[in-house]
Amino acid sequence: MVIPYGTIFAYFIGIILLYSLGRLLLTPLKFILKLIYNAIVGGIVILVINLIGRLIGFTIALNFVSALIVGTLGVPGLGLIVALKFMFKAL
């Protein structure tokens, strides 16, 4: 039984296309999952800050945007949120 070269070539191209499509669809999913993970970590950090800050009367609003900023930027993001809170509290 002889398999024509055209058939082998078509299967090879099909496998490459499936692999490329899988990579194309998987990359945004990884990015979205990483954003969600960072938001959860940021939310936990803000929650801890609120638990400690409640003793001195300082709290930060816990929402998705602030959690994402703190989770993505880390300590500088927390500093940004605190600075914005103080800046807009004075107005």
N, C-alpha and C positions, 0 to 999 in steps of 0.2 A: 504494500500500500504506500503510495507516494503522496506526500502532502506538498501541494504547490507552494512556492515561495511567497506568492501574493497572500495566501491565507496566513502564513506565519507572520508576515509583515503586518497584516491587519490586526492580528491578535496582539502583537508587540505594541503597535500604536494605540490600541484600545486600552491596554494595561497602563501605558504612560498617561493617557488622558484620564483614566480613573484615578490614578495616583495624584495627578495634578489637581483634579477636582476635589479630591479628599483633602489635600493640603490647603486649598483655597477656602474650603468651608470650615476647616478645623481652626485656622488661625484666628478668625474673629471670635470664635467660641472661647478660645484660650484667653483672649484679651478681655472678654466680658466676664469670664470666671475670675480673672485676676482682679478686675475692678470690684466685683462683689466681695471677694475675699478682703481686699484692702478696706472697703467700706465697713465690713464687720469688725476688723481689727481697730479701725478708727473709732467706731461706735463704742467699743469696749474701753478704749483709752478715754474718750469723752465721759463715759459713765463713771470711770474711776475718778477722773478729775472732778466731776460733779459730786461724787460721794465725799471726797476730801474737801472740796471747796464749799460745800454746804455749811461746814463748821464756821467758815469766815464770811459767808454770805456771797460767794462767787460761784455762779453756775454758767454753763455754756449750753445753748440750745442744741439738743440732739436731733438732727435730721439727716437725711441721706447726703446732702451736699457737704455739710460740715464733717460728717464721718468720712466721706470720700476724700476730702481735702487732707484731713489728719492722717488717714490711712495711706494715702499716696505720698504725701510730702514728709510724713513723720513728724519729728520735733519742730522743724521750721513751719510746717502746716499748723501745728498746735499754736505756735507763736503768732502766726498770721491770724488765726481765729481769735485768740486772746486780744491781740492788738486791735482788730476790727471791733471787738466788743467794747473795749475801752474808748475807742475813737467815736463810735456812734452813741455810746452812753453819755458822753459829754455834750452832745448836741441837744 
